[in-house]
Amino acid sequence: MKHKHLLIMSAAVLFTAVSHAQDQQQKMKPEETEFYSPVPKVVTPGKTCGAAPSDAIALFDGKNLDQWEDAQDTTKPAEWKVANGILTVDKTKGNIRTKQSFMDYQLHIEWKEPKTLTGSGQARGNSGLFLASLGSGDAGYELQILDSYNNPTYVNGQAASLYKQSPPLVNASFPNDVWQTYDVVWTAPRFNGDGTVKTPAYATVFHNGVLVQDHTALLGPTQYIGSPAYRQAHGASPIKLQAHGDKSEPLSFRNIWIRELQERQPIDSTSRK
């Protein structure tokens, strides 16, 4: 009986507290929750779909590879083929990566498999977009590029997968010889002072305008063999494009741009009018 009495008293206290909070809410004025600082920066959107906004960095605008370098020997320039506004993989030259390193960002990239594409499975138009490159080889966090239009393979290795970790939510692939897009929001991992993971890397990806990775947490850098793990702390990293060793015809890229994302500033609670 005593226990039941205590429960009734607790419920009464909770009801009173809720009622008081509701009364306080009703007494508030609209301007008490209206703030005027910090003011978001003005950014002019691109005039057409896929066009870079005013605060973007052009990584490839069809003219040259000034923003890129050889991933194996960073003293050398990137030597893939640029012609008619298009960048085409040269498999004899190896991977290329951006000269600049990035933490959090929004990235747009367009890619196309050749009309004469041959092969099957992982040997059909294979490449990779490394959202953060951790070395000269294929170390890093890979978003898979592949012809996945009527081309079965393991699902965590098809186009728009976070390689060997997360299959895409859907297969939004176009046929080869059609330009495709990836729009990526990348949040780099953070590490504690002792090298342990504070927060993992996250990737949100739209493939041809369709959501295929929804704030997906990565278990570590992607790996061809073995299980992923965060084995080494790192900070800002270059973005890398892969010259895969399969024998199918090389694919092409165009219109690559990036927006660096800053941490959101807290609302200034003193800025009410």
C-alpha positions in Angstrom: 0.0 0.0 0.0 2.9 2.4 0.9 4.5 1.7 -2.5 1.3 2.5 -4.3 0.9 5.7 -2.4 4.5 6.8 -3.4 3.7 6.1 -7.1 0.6 8.2 -6.9 2.6 11.1 -5.3 5.3 10.8 -8.0 2.7 10.9 -10.7 1.2 14.0 -9.2 4.5 15.8 -8.9 5.3 14.9 -12.6 1.9 16.2 -13.7 2.4 19.4 -11.8 5.9 19.9 -13.4 4.5 19.3 -16.9 1.6 21.7 -16.3 4.0 24.3 -15.1 6.2 23.9 -18.1 3.2 24.2 -20.4 2.1 27.4 -18.6 5.6 28.9 -19.1 5.5 28.0 -22.8 2.1 29.7 -23.2 3.4 32.9 -21.5 6.5 33.1 -23.8 6.6 35.7 -26.6 7.4 34.7 -30.2 10.5 36.9 -30.2 12.0 35.0 -27.3 12.9 32.2 -29.7 13.9 34.4 -32.6 17.6 35.0 -33.1 19.6 37.2 -35.5 23.2 36.0 -35.2 25.3 34.5 -36.6 24.0 35.3 -40.1 24.6 32.5 -42.6 27.0 33.4 -45.4 25.4 34.2 -48.8 26.2 31.6 -51.5 25.0 31.9 -55.1 23.8 28.6 -56.4 24.9 27.3 -59.8 22.6 28.4 -62.6 22.1 24.9 -63.9 21.8 21.4 -62.4 25.3 20.3 -61.3 26.9 23.7 -61.8 29.3 24.8 -59.0 28.0 27.4 -56.4 29.9 30.5 -55.8 31.9 29.2 -52.8 33.1 26.0 -54.6 36.6 25.1 -55.5 36.9 23.7 -59.1 38.9 20.5 -59.0 38.4 19.9 -62.7 36.7 22.4 -64.9 37.6 20.8 -68.2 40.8 22.8 -68.8 43.7 21.2 -66.9 44.9 19.1 -64.0 46.4 21.9 -62.0 44.6 20.8 -58.8 45.9 17.2 -59.1 49.2 15.3 -58.7 50.5 11.8 -59.2 49.4 9.8 -56.1 52.4 7.5 -56.2 55.0 10.2 -56.6 53.6 13.6 -55.4 56.6 15.4 -56.9 55.1 14.6 -60.4 52.0 16.2 -62.0 48.9 14.1 -62.7 49.2 12.8 -66.3 45.7 11.5 -67.2 44.3 12.7 -70.5 42.4 16.0 -70.9 40.6 16.7 -74.1 37.4 18.4 -75.1 36.6 19.3 -71.5 36.8 15.7 -70.4 39.3 13.9 -68.1 40.0 10.2 -69.1 41.8 7.7 -66.9 45.2 6.6 -68.1 45.8 3.3 -66.5 49.5 3.3 -67.3 50.0 6.4 -65.1 48.4 5.1 -61.9 46.1 6.9 -59.4 45.9 10.7 -59.1 45.0 12.8 -56.1 44.2 16.4 -55.2 47.1 18.6 -54.1 44.9 20.0 -51.4 43.7 18.1 -48.4 40.2 18.3 -46.9 38.3 17.5 -43.8 34.5 17.9 -44.2 33.1 18.8 -47.6 30.4 18.6 -50.2 31.6 17.1 -53.5 30.1 16.9 -57.0 31.6 14.6 -59.6 30.4 13.4 -63.0 31.6 10.2 -64.6 30.9 8.1 -67.7 31.7 4.5 -68.8 32.8 4.2 -72.4 30.4 3.1 -75.1 32.7 0.3 -76.1 32.9 -1.1 -72.5 33.7 -4.8 -72.2 34.2 -7.2 -69.3 31.9 -8.2 -66.4 31.6 -8.0 -62.7 34.4 -6.1 -61.1 36.3 -6.0 -64.4 33.7 -3.8 -66.1 34.6 -0.1 -65.9 36.1 -0.3 -62.4 37.4 2.8 -60.7 37.1 4.4 -57.3 36.5 7.8 -55.7 38.6 7.9 -52.5 36.8 10.3 -50.2 40.0 10.5 -48.1 43.2 9.1 -49.4 45.7 7.7 -46.9 48.5 6.6 -49.1 50.0 6.2 -52.5 48.2 2.9 -53.2 44.5 2.1 -52.6 44.4 3.0 -48.9 41.6 5.3 -47.8 37.8 5.4 -47.9 36.5 4.3 -51.3 33.2 5.1 -53.0 33.0 2.5 -55.7 32.7 3.4 -59.4 31.6 0.6 -61.7 29.2 -0.2 -64.5 26.4 -1.6 -62.4 23.7 -1.4 -65.0 22.8 -5.1 -65.6 26.2 -6.2 -64.4 25.9 -8.4 -61.2 28.7 -8.4 -58.7 28.9 -8.6 -54.9 26.5 -5.9 -53.6 29.1 -4.1 -51.3 31.3 -3.7 -54.4 28.8 -2.4 -56.9 28.5 1.3 -57.9 27.8 3.7 -55.1 28.9 1.2 -52.4 31.3 2.2 -49.7 33.6 -0.5 -50.8 33.3 -3.8 -48.9 31.3 -2.0 -46.2 28.0 -0.6 -47.2 25.9 -1.5 -50.3 23.9 1.4 -51.8 20.3 1.6 -50.7 19.2 1.2 -54.4 20.9 0.7 -57.7 20.5 4.0 -59.5 22.9 3.3 -62.3 22.5 4.5 -65.9 23.8 2.4 -68.9 27.3 3.0 -70.1 27.9 6.0 -72.4 25.7 8.1 -70.2 27.0 10.7 -67.8 26.4 9.9 -64.1 26.7 12.0 -61.0 27.8 11.5 -57.4 27.0 14.2 -54.9 28.7 13.4 -51.6 28.6 14.9 -48.1 31.7 13.7 -46.3 32.4 14.1 -42.6 36.0 13.1 -41.7 36.6 10.9 -38.6 37.9 12.6 -35.5 40.4 11.0 -33.1 41.2 11.4 -29.4 44.7 12.4 -28.3 45.7 8.8 -27.8 44.7 7.9 -31.4 41.4 6.2 -30.5 38.3 7.1 -32.5 36.2 9.9 -31.2 33.7 9.9 -34.0 33.8 7.8 -37.2 33.7 9.0 -40.8 30.2 9.5 -42.3 29.2 9.6 -45.9 25.9 10.7 -47.5 25.8 10.0 -51.2 23.3 10.8 -54.0 23.8 8.8 -57.2 22.1 10.4 -60.2 20.0 12.4 -57.8 18.9 9.4 -55.8 19.9 8.9 -52.1 22.1 5.8 -51.9 24.1 6.3 -48.7 22.2 8.0 -45.8 24.8 9.4 -43.3 26.5 6.0 -43.3 29.1 5.5 -40.6 32.3 3.8 -41.9 34.0 1.1 -39.8 37.4 2.4 -40.9 39.2 2.8 -44.2 37.9 0.4 -46.9 39.8 -2.8 -47.6 39.9 -5.3 -50.4 41.0 -8.1 -48.0 40.2 -8.3 -44.3 37.9 -6.3 -41.9 38.0 -2.5 -41.7 39.2 -0.7 -38.6 40.6 2.7 -37.6 44.2 1.6 -37.1 45.8 5.0 -37.4 44.7 8.5 -36.6 44.7 11.1 -39.4 43.5 14.6 -40.2 42.7 16.3 -43.5 43.4 14.1 -46.5 43.5 14.4 -50.3 40.8 13.1 -52.6 42.0 10.3 -54.9 40.8 8.9 -58.3 41.7 5.3 -59.1 43.3 3.9 -62.2 42.0 0.4 -61.7 44.0 -2.5 -63.1 41.2 -4.3 -64.9 41.5 -4.6 -68.7 38.2 -2.8 -69.7 38.3 0.5 -71.4 39.0 3.5 -69.2 36.2 5.7 -68.0 36.0 9.6 -68.0 35.2 12.4 -65.6 34.1 16.0 -65.8 32.7 18.9 -63.7 34.4 18.1 -60.4 34.0 20.7 -57.6 34.1 20.8 -53.8 32.8 23.0 -51.0 34.6 22.9 -47.7 32.2 22.7 -44.8 32.8 24.4 -41.5 31.4 23.5 -38.1 28.1 25.2 -37.4 28.4 28.2 -35.2 26.2 28.3 -32.1 23.2 30.6 -32.0 24.0 33.9 -30.3 21.3 34.0 -27.6 21.9 37.7 -27.0 21.0 38.7 -30.6 17.2 38.8 -30.1 15.6 42.0 -31.3 
